[in-house]
Each structure stands twice: as C-alpha cells, then as structure tokens.
Amino acid sequence: MSSNRQKQMEERGNASSALRSGWTTGACAAAAAKSAFTRLRHGEFSDPVSICLPRGDEPFFPLCSELAGEGESPLWAEATIVKDAGDDPDVTHGAHVSARVDLLPAGSGLQFCAGEGVGRVTRPGLPIPVGEPAINPMPRKIIEQALRDVIGPDAPLDVKVTISIAGGAALALKTMNPRLGIVGGLSVLGTTGVVRPFSCASWIASIHRGVDVARASGIQHVLAATGATSEDALRQVYPDMAEHAYLDMGDFAGGLLKYLRAHPVPRLTLAGGPAKLLKLAQGAMDLHSARSQVDFKALSNFLTQRSAPAELAAQAAQANTVKQISDQAVELGYNLGDEIAESAKEASQKILRGAPVQVEVFVFDRQGKQLGSAPCRKEGV
C-alpha cells in the first residue's frame, strides 16, 4: 500500500459502509485461468466466467480479450479480465489481469509462472519461496480450484498458468513490494477474493509481511512512520538503513506493535506527528482521524502533571487541534515533543507486554522538523 492510498482513506473516512466491494487480483487471475482452460478442454471460452471463492461468493467476470494457439485443439489459451476493485482506492483497480494456460505433458502437475507485470520474490520471509513468482498461496489455491471446476476434482492437472498484469511493473512502485524484495511487478494477492473498501486488514497484513521479511533478512532494527513526511525525516536520522528495514505503518500502530509482541525485532523506531503520537500515548491503536480522537481534557491533565506552563494546560482543555497546542508550546519554550514521545514510548511498551523490543520515538511536525524524541532504554536501566 502507498501513502496515496492512505490519503484517499482519510478523505473518504467512514464512508466504506455505503461503498461497493470489488474483487482481488487473485480472483481475477483465477477467473481468467478458468476461462482459458475451458477453451482448451471444451472448445470455447467462458464469457462471462464464474468462480467460487473461499467464503462462498460466486462472482461472474466478463472477458476483456481472449487468445488461443492455432488449430481446433490449441496447446494454450489466454483470457484477460479488467480488475474491478469496487470503491476501494486500490492501485490495481482497472488493471488488465491475464492468465495464459499451457497444456503440459502428463505428470508435470500444476505450475505457476510470472508474466509481464508480476513480480518475483527475492528475499526470504514471505509466504512464497525466493525465486518463485509473487503469486500468494491463497490465490494459487483459488486458481487451482477454478481449474478443477473445469475437469473435476480427481482428474490429473498438468498445466502451466502464467499470470500477467499490464503495467504492473510501474504500479508496483506505488506499493510496498520493493521494500519486501518483490521485483519486476506486482504481487497476486487476496485471501478471500473480495476487496472490502478501505480494508484495514490488507494494510495490517502488509505490515506483518514487512516484519517477516526484516526478521528473515536478519534486520535488527526496524523503523515505522505514520506518513511520508515522518518517514522522510526519519531517513535523515538514519541515512544508512536498508530499505526493507522501513515498515509502512500508516495509522496502524497497534497492528504493528501486537505483531512485534509475538515476532520481536530487537529495536523499533516509531515516528509521526504530535497528534497521532499523542493518540497512541492516550491508548489508541488505530490512529486514523475517523477512528480515534485526542482527549483534550486528558491532554490538559497530562501537561499539568509534567509541569507545563499553566497557560498551556488551560489552553489545552479548550483546544480544537494538537497543532494549536504544539505551536503554543514552542512559543512558551516548553518541550511538548519530548513529553509526547516519552508517553508514546511508554504506551508502546505496554502493548509489547515485555517482548524483547527496544523502542524509541521521534515526533516531527508537518515540515519534517523534529519536535522531540524518546531514545531507547539503556541496557540494565
């Protein structure tokens, strides 16, 4: 997922309940493969083509194009479907997803290949081994089931399925794939086959895979920011970190911290603006503006307990934005950034529940200027 997608999520807020669901890349690939295989076995493409998804959905997909090898009994066929992600701001919405099915000699089994626009795995830690096409396990199962719908559950399945996504290499640059070590294109994803608009689960799953890749690569220090500005600022603090040490956390601090609790990395650096990190400090795990808010009365008490100027504490109780208080704190010479960072660090450690993860926190303003920090606890302290 990209920062652009997060921005779209913020703009649309909680409207997802009224929005239209769509279909994953894996579902589109399965439908295209089934139609192509139907051409090879029964002489005609299925158009529209239906597939059965893991939770019982049975969508129909119209074909965009179809091709087949020469002769009445061709050895290969290819079908293409235009992906409809519904109202989700998926970078692959409208992409042309193609599946070419080649017949193979008996005993070859089912093989998967990456065509144009589909990446390959180059780092350990993902559910697909290094060197394999970036077609995740569940889409592979959905594709296999779609093919078996054509020939029956027990018939030998000796075919090669090549998945392509037109323009996928360029689209992949807008996703986490480069960080995860998926090169040359997109991943074929989807656990249910259905895209739910603005799904938190897909983003959190991407965070988890980022942790998996970092751990498998021996990374000892991961860095996570709430947005692009904070990440860019963090890169100035740590200019030599590997790209896959950075995690696209977005608003899902809880999703990251709870995963690290069970899959620890020795050191974690968190970065964000004062408002989002204050929400984390106050116990929020989802930092999106539509799903958590700053408690300004609690902020006022927080400031009083930390010997802030009385004027600042009084203003906080009536404030509308954290920026308002942050700006005033700067004018009064009070280091609110350090206090927020330290409190956010304490909240993060509570979520980690003693997991062996050293946490530090940086607070940046909207221009990337550092407002405060809370360093890692020294060993033995």
C-alpha positions in Angstrom: 0.0 0.0 0.0 1.1 3.5 -0.6 0.9 6.9 1.2 -1.5 7.9 -1.6 -3.9 5.2 -0.6 -3.8 6.3 3.0 -4.6 9.9 1.9 -7.6 8.6 0.0 -8.7 6.6 3.0 -8.5 9.7 5.2 -10.5 11.7 2.6 -13.3 9.1 2.4 -13.3 8.4 6.2 -16.0 6.1 7.4 -18.0 6.0 4.1 -17.0 2.4 3.5 -20.3 1.1 4.8 -22.0 2.5 1.8 -19.3 1.6 -0.7 -19.2 -1.2 -3.3 -16.9 -4.2 -2.8 -14.7 -5.5 -5.6 -12.5 -8.5 -6.5 -8.9 -9.1 -5.7 -6.2 -9.6 -8.3 -6.1 -13.3 -7.3 -9.8 -13.7 -8.0 -9.5 -12.0 -11.4 -6.5 -14.3 -12.3 -8.5 -17.4 -11.3 -11.4 -16.4 -13.4 -9.2 -15.7 -16.4 -7.4 -19.0 -15.9 -10.7 -20.9 -15.7 -12.0 -19.3 -18.9 -8.7 -20.1 -20.8 -8.7 -23.7 -19.5 -12.3 -24.1 -20.6 -11.3 -23.1 -24.1 -8.6 -25.8 -24.1 -10.9 -28.6 -22.7 -14.3 -27.7 -24.2 -13.5 -25.6 -27.3 -15.0 -22.2 -26.0 -14.0 -19.5 -23.6 -16.4 -19.0 -20.7 -17.7 -15.4 -21.0 -18.8 -14.3 -18.5 -16.9 -16.8 -16.3 -17.9 -17.6 -12.7 -15.7 -18.9 -9.9 -16.3 -20.0 -6.4 -14.4 -18.1 -3.7 -13.4 -19.4 -0.3 -16.3 -17.8 1.6 -18.9 -18.9 -0.9 -19.1 -15.9 -3.2 -19.7 -16.8 -6.8 -19.0 -13.7 -8.9 -19.1 -13.5 -12.7 -16.4 -11.8 -14.7 -16.7 -10.6 -18.3 -13.7 -11.1 -20.5 -11.8 -8.2 -21.9 -10.0 -10.3 -24.5 -9.2 -13.9 -25.5 -6.5 -15.6 -27.5 -5.7 -19.2 -28.3 -3.0 -21.2 -30.1 -3.6 -22.3 -33.7 -5.9 -25.1 -34.6 -9.1 -26.6 -33.3 -7.2 -28.2 -30.4 -4.7 -25.5 -29.3 -2.0 -26.2 -26.7 -2.5 -22.8 -25.0 -5.2 -20.2 -24.4 -5.2 -16.8 -22.7 -8.0 -14.7 -21.2 -7.9 -11.2 -19.8 -10.2 -9.5 -17.2 -10.3 -5.9 -16.2 -10.0 -5.8 -12.4 -12.8 -4.1 -10.6 -11.8 -3.2 -7.0 -15.1 -1.7 -6.3 -14.8 1.6 -4.4 -11.5 0.7 -2.8 -8.6 3.0 -3.9 -6.6 0.0 -5.0 -3.7 0.8 -7.3 -4.6 -2.1 -9.5 -8.2 -1.0 -10.0 -8.8 -1.1 -13.8 -5.7 -3.2 -14.4 -5.8 -5.9 -17.1 -5.2 -9.2 -15.5 -4.4 -12.0 -17.9 -3.9 -15.8 -17.4 -2.4 -18.0 -20.1 -2.8 -21.7 -19.6 -0.4 -24.1 -21.4 -1.0 -27.8 -21.6 1.9 -29.8 -20.3 3.0 -33.5 -20.6 1.3 -36.0 -18.2 2.8 -35.9 -14.8 4.0 -32.3 -15.0 1.5 -31.1 -12.4 0.3 -27.5 -11.9 2.9 -24.9 -12.4 2.8 -21.1 -11.9 4.8 -18.5 -13.8 5.1 -14.8 -13.6 4.3 -13.0 -16.8 4.7 -9.3 -17.6 3.9 -7.1 -14.6 4.0 -9.8 -12.0 7.0 -9.8 -9.6 9.3 -12.4 -8.3 10.3 -13.0 -4.7 14.0 -12.1 -3.9 14.0 -12.1 -0.1 13.1 -14.7 2.5 10.3 -14.1 4.9 7.3 -14.1 2.5 4.9 -17.0 2.2 6.4 -17.8 -1.2 10.0 -19.0 -1.5 12.7 -16.9 -3.0 12.8 -17.2 -6.8 9.1 -18.0 -7.1 6.5 -15.8 -8.9 4.8 -13.5 -6.4 1.5 -15.3 -6.5 0.5 -15.9 -2.9 -0.7 -19.2 -1.6 -4.4 -18.5 -1.4 -4.7 -17.1 -5.0 -2.9 -20.3 -6.1 -5.5 -22.4 -4.3 -8.3 -20.3 -5.8 -6.8 -20.7 -9.3 -6.4 -24.5 -8.8 -9.9 -24.8 -7.6 -11.2 -22.8 -10.6 -9.3 -25.1 -13.0 -10.6 -28.2 -11.2 -14.1 -26.9 -11.7 -13.5 -27.5 -15.4 -12.2 -31.1 -15.2 -13.3 -32.4 -11.8 -11.6 -32.9 -8.5 -9.6 -36.1 -9.3 -8.5 -35.6 -12.9 -4.8 -35.0 -13.5 -4.0 -31.3 -13.8 -0.9 -30.9 -16.0 -0.8 -27.2 -17.0 1.3 -24.1 -16.7 -0.5 -21.0 -15.6 1.2 -17.7 -16.4 -0.3 -14.6 -14.8 0.4 -11.1 -16.3 -0.8 -7.6 -15.2 -0.4 -4.9 -17.9 1.7 -2.1 -16.5 2.3 -4.0 -13.3 6.0 -3.0 -13.0 5.1 0.7 -12.8 2.1 0.1 -10.5 4.4 -1.9 -8.1 6.4 1.2 -7.4 3.3 2.6 -5.6 3.2 -0.4 -3.3 5.3 -2.0 -0.6 6.7 -4.6 -3.0 10.1 -3.0 -3.5 10.7 -3.0 0.3 9.6 -6.6 0.6 12.0 -7.7 -2.1 9.4 -8.4 -4.8 10.9 -7.2 -8.0 9.7 -6.7 -11.5 6.0 -6.2 -10.8 3.0 -6.7 -8.5 2.0 -9.5 -6.2 -1.1 -11.5 -6.9 -2.9 -11.2 -3.6 -6.2 -12.0 -1.9 -7.2 -14.3 0.9 -11.0 -14.2 0.3 -11.1 -13.0 -3.3 -13.1 -10.0 -2.2 -11.9 -6.4 -1.8 -13.6 -4.6 1.0 -13.4 -0.8 0.6 -10.7 0.7 2.7 -9.9 -2.6 4.4 -7.7 -2.2 7.4 -6.9 -6.0 7.3 -5.0 -5.8 4.0 -2.8 -2.9 5.2 -2.1 -4.7 8.5 -1.2 -7.8 6.6 1.3 -5.8 4.6 2.9 -4.6 7.8 3.1 -8.1 9.1 4.8 -9.3 5.9 7.3 -6.4 6.3 8.2 -7.6 9.7 8.6 -11.2 8.4 10.9 -10.1 5.7 13.0 -8.0 8.1 13.4 -10.9 10.5 14.2 -13.4 7.8 16.9 -11.0 6.5 18.5 -10.6 9.9 17.4 -7.0 10.3 17.9 -6.0 14.0 16.3 -2.5 13.7 13.0 -1.7 12.0 11.6 1.8 11.5 7.9 2.7 11.2 6.3 6.1 10.5 2.7 7.3 10.3 3.2 9.0 7.0 5.6 10.1 4.2 6.8 13.3 5.9 7.8 11.5 9.1 9.4 8.7 7.2 11.5 11.2 5.1 12.6 12.9 8.3 13.5 9.6 9.8 15.7 8.8 6.9 17.7 11.9 7.7 18.3 10.5 11.2 19.2 7.0 9.9 20.5 7.5 6.4 22.1 4.1 6.0 19.3 1.8 6.9 18.2 -0.9 4.4 15.0 -0.2 2.5 13.3 -3.3 3.9 14.0 -2.0 7.5 11.3 0.5 6.9 7.7 -0.5 7.6 4.7 1.3 6.0 2.8 1.5 9.3 0.4 4.3 8.5 -2.3 4.6 11.2 -2.0 1.0 12.3 0.4 1.3 15.2 -1.5 -1.3 17.2 -1.3 -3.8 14.3 2.5 -3.4 14.2 3.1 -3.5 17.9 0.9 -6.5 18.5 2.7 -8.4 15.8 6.1 -7.5 17.1 4.9 -8.8 20.5 4.8 -12.3 19.0 7.5 -11.8 16.4 10.0 -9.4 18.0 12.8 -7.4 16.4 15.4 -6.1 18.8 14.9 -2.4 18.1 11.9 -0.4 16.9 11.9 3.3 15.9 8.4 5.0 15.7 7.9 8.4 14.1 4.9 10.6 13.5 3.3 13.9 14.1 2.4 15.1 17.5 -1.4 14.5 17.1 -1.1 10.9 16.0 1.6 10.0 18.6 -0.5 11.7 21.3 -3.4 9.4 20.4 -1.0 6.4 20.7 0.1 7.8 24.1 -3.5 8.0 25.2 -4.1 4.4 24.3 -5.3 4.4 20.7 -4.0 1.6 18.4 -5.7 2.9 15.2 -4.5 6.5 14.7 -6.9 7.4 11.9 -8.8 10.6 12.5 -12.1 8.8 11.8 -11.4 6.0 14.3 -9.7 7.8 17.3 -9.6 11.3 18.7 -7.4 13.2 21.1 -8.8 13.7 24.5 -8.0 17.3 25.2 -9.1 17.3 28.8 -6.7 14.4 29.3 -4.0 16.4 27.4 -4.6 19.3 29.9 -4.1 16.9 32.8 -1.1 15.4 31.1 0.5 18.9 30.8 -0.2 19.7 34.4 1.4 16.5 35.6 4.5 17.3 33.6 5.0 20.8 35.0 3.9 22.6 31.8 3.1 26.3 32.0 -0.4 26.7 33.5 -1.4 28.8 30.5 -0.6 25.9 28.1 -2.5 23.4 30.2 -5.6 25.7 30.4 -5.5 26.3 26.7 -5.3 22.5 26.0 -8.6 21.9 27.8 -10.3 24.2 25.2 -8.2 23.4 22.1 -9.5 22.1 18.8 -6.2 20.7 17.4 -3.0 19.4 18.8 -1.1 21.6 16.4 -2.6 24.6 18.2 -1.1 23.4 21.5 2.1 22.3 19.9 2.7 25.7 18.4 1.9 27.4 21.6 4.3 25.1 23.5 7.1 26.2 21.2 6.3 29.8 21.8 6.4 29.2 25.6 9.7 27.3 25.4 8.1 24.0 26.7 9.3 20.9 25.0 6.0 19.2 24.4 7.5 17.0 21.7 9.8 15.1 24.1 6.8 14.6 26.5 4.6 13.2 23.8 7.5 11.0 22.5 8.2 9.6 26.0 4.5 8.9 26.7 4.0 7.2 23.3 7.0 5.1 24.0 5.6 4.0 27.4 2.3 3.2 25.7 4.1 1.1 23.0 6.0 -0.8 25.6 2.7 -1.7 27.4 1.3 -3.1 24.1 4.5 -5.1 23.6 4.0 -6.7 27.1 7.6 -7.3 27.8 8.6 -8.6 24.4 12.3 -8.1 23.7 11.9 -5.0 21.6 13.7 -1.7 22.5 11.5 1.3 21.5 12.4 4.8 20.6 10.1 7.5 19.3 10.5 10.7 17.2 8.0 13.5 16.8 8.1 15.6 13.7 6.0 18.5 12.5 4.3 18.7 9.1 7.5 20.1 7.6 9.6 17.3 8.9 11.2 19.3 11.7 12.0 17.3 14.8 9.9 18.4 17.8 11.0 15.8 20.3 12.3 12.2 20.9 12.5 9.5 23.4 15.5 7.3 23.0 15.8 3.5 23.6 16.2 2.5 27.2 19.8 1.7 28.0 20.6 -1.9 28.8 20.3 -2.6 32.5 18.2 0.5 33.2 
